Amino acid sequence: MTMTIDHKGTRHFGVSLLICTVLFVTCLITSNLLETKLFQIGRLTLTAGFIIFPVSYIVNDCMAEVWGFKITRLVIWLGFILNFLVVAAGELAVLLPPADCWLDNEPHFNYVFGLAPRITGASFVAFLIGSFLNAYVMSRMKVLSSGRHFSLRAIVSTIVGEGADSLVFFPLAFYGSVPHSILIQMMVIQVIAKTLYEIIALPLTIRIVKWIKKQEHIDVYDQGISYNILKVTDIR
């Protein structure tokens, strides 16, 4: 299975895109559930979502680099919708009357899934802004550099995307529940730490991108496309 672009612009999508899509959505949903826990290393306070969320930006970079902004836009919206379904299911589970043998566990379950709507609401807004900015920067820098300097594009797009994500997410998710000083520290540290995460993963990311391009015979340059995030079905 390969993805090629013929002279009419028809695209055939391969298994690599399917794997990237599943990985992207899984990382997003998992990170939202993990965001309900704060952990501390020395004086640094981070959310447990840090374990997995940066991977979604790495996958975002790979998709924007290989398949372009249009496909990445569709996958971002897919992640948004599926994350909403998980949260809605969690809320329904919270509303269900607990069994007598479950009463001791009910507060713990409700804490995670009861807090999830605020965190997920903040994540929805931050995720859309950060993910689309990440993909946009990757796309425009690729065109402007004629495909060169992938490492620079990946780092810059992460700084822009993660920066916007953190500036939006943390005030919406934790304002009033953690001290202001801790909130600001979390915002700054998350951007720095996630960017370092991206840099450390770069050698692997580069190899994966090269492998996908070779296997799928695709390397999209977003010349003259619309960056309107609502044009979800425009993938040709």
C-alpha positions as CSV (number, residue, x, y, z in Angstrom):
1,M,0.0,0.0,0.0
2,T,1.5,3.3,-1.1
3,M,0.4,6.9,-1.4
4,T,1.1,8.6,-4.6
5,I,0.0,11.7,-6.4
6,D,-0.9,11.3,-10.0
7,H,-1.2,14.0,-12.6
8,K,-4.8,14.6,-11.7
9,G,-3.9,15.1,-8.0
10,T,-5.5,11.9,-6.8
11,R,-4.1,10.6,-3.6
12,H,-3.9,7.0,-2.4
13,F,-3.3,6.6,1.3
14,G,-1.0,3.9,2.7
15,V,-0.7,2.1,6.0
16,S,1.9,4.5,7.3
17,L,-0.7,7.3,7.5
18,L,-3.1,4.9,9.3
19,I,-0.5,4.1,11.9
20,C,0.4,7.8,12.4
21,T,-3.3,8.7,12.8
22,V,-3.9,6.0,15.4
23,L,-0.8,7.0,17.3
24,F,-1.7,10.7,17.2
25,V,-5.2,10.1,18.5
26,T,-4.0,7.6,21.2
27,C,-1.4,10.1,22.5
28,L,-4.0,12.9,22.7
29,I,-6.6,10.9,24.6
30,T,-4.0,9.3,26.9
31,S,-2.4,12.7,27.7
32,N,-5.7,14.3,28.6
33,L,-6.4,11.6,31.2
34,L,-2.9,11.9,32.6
35,E,-3.2,15.7,32.9
36,T,-5.4,15.2,36.0
37,K,-2.2,14.4,38.0
38,L,0.5,16.8,38.9
39,F,4.0,15.4,39.8
40,Q,7.1,17.1,41.1
41,I,10.8,16.6,40.3
42,G,12.9,18.8,42.7
43,R,11.2,22.2,42.5
44,L,9.6,21.5,39.1
45,T,5.9,20.8,38.9
46,L,4.6,19.1,35.8
47,T,1.5,17.3,34.6
48,A,1.7,13.6,34.0
49,G,0.5,14.3,30.5
50,F,4.1,15.3,29.8
51,I,4.9,11.6,29.5
52,I,3.1,11.2,26.2
53,F,1.7,14.5,24.9
54,P,4.9,15.6,23.1
55,V,4.7,12.5,21.0
56,S,1.6,13.9,19.4
57,Y,3.6,16.9,18.3
58,I,6.3,14.7,16.9
59,V,3.7,12.7,14.9
60,N,2.2,16.1,13.8
61,D,5.6,17.1,12.4
62,C,5.9,13.8,10.6
63,M,2.4,14.1,9.0
64,A,2.9,17.7,8.0
65,E,6.3,16.9,6.5
66,V,5.2,13.9,4.5
67,W,1.5,14.4,3.7
68,G,1.2,18.1,4.1
69,F,-1.2,20.4,5.9
70,K,-4.4,19.2,4.4
71,I,-4.1,15.6,5.7
72,T,-2.7,16.8,9.0
73,R,-5.8,19.1,9.4
74,L,-8.1,16.2,8.9
75,V,-6.2,14.1,11.5
76,I,-6.2,16.9,14.0
77,W,-10.0,17.2,13.7
78,L,-10.4,13.5,14.0
79,G,-8.4,13.5,17.2
80,F,-10.6,16.3,18.5
81,I,-13.8,14.4,17.8
82,L,-12.6,11.1,19.3
83,N,-11.3,12.8,22.4
84,F,-14.7,14.3,22.9
85,L,-16.3,10.9,22.6
86,V,-14.0,9.5,25.3
87,V,-14.8,12.4,27.6
88,A,-18.6,12.1,27.0
89,A,-18.4,8.4,27.8
90,G,-16.5,9.1,31.0
91,E,-19.1,11.6,32.0
92,L,-21.9,9.1,31.5
93,A,-19.9,6.6,33.5
94,V,-19.7,9.1,36.4
95,L,-23.5,9.6,36.3
96,L,-24.2,5.9,36.5
97,P,-25.2,4.7,40.1
98,P,-22.3,2.8,41.6
99,A,-22.6,-0.8,42.7
100,D,-22.5,-1.5,46.5
101,C,-19.1,-3.2,46.1
102,W,-17.7,-0.1,44.2
103,L,-18.7,2.6,46.7
104,D,-15.2,3.0,48.2
105,N,-13.7,3.4,44.7
106,E,-16.3,5.8,43.4
107,P,-14.7,9.1,44.7
108,H,-11.4,8.1,43.0
109,F,-13.0,7.3,39.7
110,N,-15.1,10.5,39.8
111,Y,-12.1,12.6,40.6
112,V,-10.4,11.6,37.4
113,F,-13.4,11.6,35.1
114,G,-15.2,14.4,36.9
115,L,-12.2,16.7,36.5
116,A,-11.7,15.6,32.9
117,P,-14.3,18.0,31.3
118,R,-12.5,21.1,32.5
119,I,-9.1,19.8,31.6
120,T,-10.4,18.4,28.3
121,G,-12.2,21.7,27.5
122,A,-9.0,23.5,28.0
123,S,-7.2,20.8,26.0
124,F,-9.6,21.1,23.2
125,V,-8.9,24.8,22.7
126,A,-5.2,24.6,23.4
127,F,-4.8,21.5,21.2
128,L,-6.5,23.0,18.2
129,I,-4.5,26.2,18.4
130,G,-1.2,24.5,19.2
131,S,-1.6,21.6,16.7
132,F,-2.7,23.8,13.8
133,L,0.1,26.3,14.5
134,N,2.6,23.5,14.6
135,A,1.4,22.1,11.3
136,Y,1.2,25.6,9.7
137,V,4.8,26.5,10.6
138,M,6.1,23.1,9.4
139,S,4.2,23.5,6.1
140,R,5.2,27.1,5.4
141,M,8.9,26.6,6.4
142,K,9.1,23.6,4.2
143,V,7.9,25.5,1.2
144,L,10.1,28.6,1.9
145,S,13.2,26.4,2.5
146,S,12.5,24.1,-0.5
147,G,12.4,21.1,1.7
148,R,15.7,21.7,3.5
149,H,16.4,22.0,7.2
150,F,13.8,19.6,8.6
151,S,15.4,19.6,12.0
152,L,15.0,23.4,12.2
153,R,11.4,23.2,11.1
154,A,10.6,20.6,13.6
155,I,12.1,22.6,16.5
156,V,10.7,25.9,15.5
157,S,7.2,24.5,14.9
158,T,7.3,22.8,18.3
159,I,8.3,26.0,20.1
160,V,5.4,27.8,18.4
161,G,2.9,25.1,18.9
162,E,3.8,24.0,22.4
163,G,4.2,27.6,23.4
164,A,0.7,28.4,22.3
165,D,-0.7,25.2,23.7
166,S,0.8,25.9,27.2
167,L,-0.2,29.5,27.3
168,V,-3.8,28.5,26.6
169,F,-4.1,25.2,28.4
170,F,-2.7,25.8,31.9
171,P,-4.7,29.0,32.8
172,L,-7.9,27.4,31.5
173,A,-7.3,24.0,33.2
174,F,-5.7,25.0,36.5
175,Y,-6.5,28.6,37.3
176,G,-7.8,28.8,40.8
177,S,-6.7,25.3,41.7
178,V,-2.9,25.9,41.9
179,P,-1.0,28.9,43.1
180,H,-0.2,31.6,40.4
181,S,3.5,31.1,40.8
182,I,3.2,27.4,40.2
183,L,1.0,28.0,37.2
184,I,3.5,30.3,35.5
185,Q,6.3,27.9,36.3
186,M,4.4,25.0,34.8
187,M,3.7,26.9,31.6
188,V,7.4,27.9,31.1
189,I,8.8,24.5,32.1
190,Q,6.4,22.6,29.9
191,V,7.4,24.6,26.8
192,I,11.1,24.1,27.5
193,A,10.8,20.4,28.5
194,K,8.6,19.5,25.5
195,T,11.0,21.3,23.1
196,L,13.9,19.3,24.6
197,Y,11.8,16.2,24.2
198,E,11.5,17.0,20.5
199,I,15.2,17.7,20.1
200,I,16.1,14.4,21.8
201,A,13.7,12.5,19.6
202,L,14.9,14.3,16.4
203,P,17.3,11.5,15.2
204,L,14.5,9.0,15.4
205,T,12.0,11.4,13.9
206,I,14.3,12.1,10.9
207,R,14.8,8.4,10.2
208,I,11.0,7.7,10.4
209,V,10.2,10.6,8.0
210,K,12.8,9.4,5.5
211,W,11.5,5.8,5.8
212,I,7.9,6.8,5.2
213,K,8.7,9.0,2.2
214,K,10.7,6.2,0.7
215,Q,8.0,3.5,1.4
216,E,5.0,5.7,0.5
217,H,6.6,7.5,-2.4
218,I,5.3,10.8,-1.2
219,D,6.7,14.2,-0.2
220,V,4.0,16.9,-0.3
221,Y,4.8,20.6,-0.7
222,D,1.8,22.8,0.2
223,Q,1.9,25.2,-2.7
224,G,-1.1,27.5,-3.0
225,I,-3.3,25.7,-0.5
226,S,-5.9,27.1,1.8
227,Y,-4.9,27.0,5.5
228,N,-8.5,27.4,6.6
229,I,-8.8,24.9,9.4
230,L,-12.5,24.3,8.7
231,K,-11.9,22.9,5.2
232,V,-11.7,19.4,6.7
233,T,-12.8,17.5,3.6
234,D,-10.4,19.3,1.3
235,I,-7.6,16.6,1.1
236,R,-6.9,16.6,-2.6
